[in-house]
Amino acid sequence: MHITIKVYLYAKGTKFLKSGSFPVVNSEFKKDPDWTAAIAAYQWIQQIKINFAASEDFRIDQVIYNEDIDITELVEKVKP
């Protein structure tokens, strides 16, 4: 199964939006869809962050999946 994730980020003095479709384990998503989406979003944000390694002002403004479910606070709770 795939979910759509949109992340609103800030880095190097600029706000920007990244979006994409990501695979998630169907059984995990059925158990806890928000947490499963948060983990997928966190992993993707870490990849994006690598591209902005020199940016000390990198921040996550908002994370949404499947068009309207805000998981920003959950993403901030995910630990590596």
C-alpha positions in Angstrom: 0.0 0.0 0.0 1.1 3.6 -0.6 0.4 6.8 1.2 0.9 10.4 0.0 3.0 12.6 2.2 3.5 16.4 2.0 6.1 18.1 4.1 6.4 21.8 4.5 9.9 22.7 5.4 12.2 25.7 6.0 15.9 25.8 5.1 18.4 28.4 4.0 15.9 31.2 4.5 13.2 29.6 2.3 9.9 27.8 2.9 9.3 24.9 0.5 7.0 21.9 -0.1 8.0 18.4 -1.0 5.5 15.7 -1.7 5.6 12.1 -2.7 4.0 8.6 -2.5 5.6 6.1 -0.1 5.1 2.4 0.5 4.0 1.3 3.9 3.3 -2.2 5.4 -0.4 -2.7 5.1 -0.7 -4.6 8.4 1.2 -1.9 10.3 -0.9 0.8 8.7 -4.1 -0.9 9.7 -2.9 -1.1 13.3 -1.8 2.5 13.6 -2.1 4.5 10.4 -0.8 7.8 11.9 2.3 6.4 13.5 3.1 4.3 10.4 2.8 7.4 8.3 4.9 9.4 10.8 7.8 6.9 10.5 7.7 7.0 6.7 7.7 10.8 6.8 10.5 11.0 9.3 12.7 8.7 7.2 12.1 10.8 4.1 12.7 14.0 5.9 16.0 12.7 7.1 17.0 12.1 3.5 15.9 15.6 2.5 17.8 17.1 5.5 21.0 15.5 4.2 20.7 17.7 1.1 20.5 20.8 3.4 23.3 19.7 5.7 24.9 23.1 5.7 21.6 24.7 6.7 21.5 25.4 10.4 18.0 26.8 10.1 16.4 23.6 8.8 13.0 23.0 10.4 9.8 21.0 9.8 6.8 23.3 9.6 4.0 20.8 8.8 3.6 17.1 7.7 0.4 15.9 6.2 -0.5 12.5 4.7 -3.4 11.4 2.5 -4.3 15.0 1.7 -5.6 16.2 5.2 -4.2 14.3 8.1 -1.7 16.4 10.1 1.0 14.3 11.7 3.5 17.0 12.5 3.6 16.3 16.2 4.0 12.6 15.7 6.9 13.0 13.3 8.7 15.1 15.9 8.3 12.2 18.4 9.9 9.6 16.1 13.4 8.7 17.2 16.1 7.0 15.1 
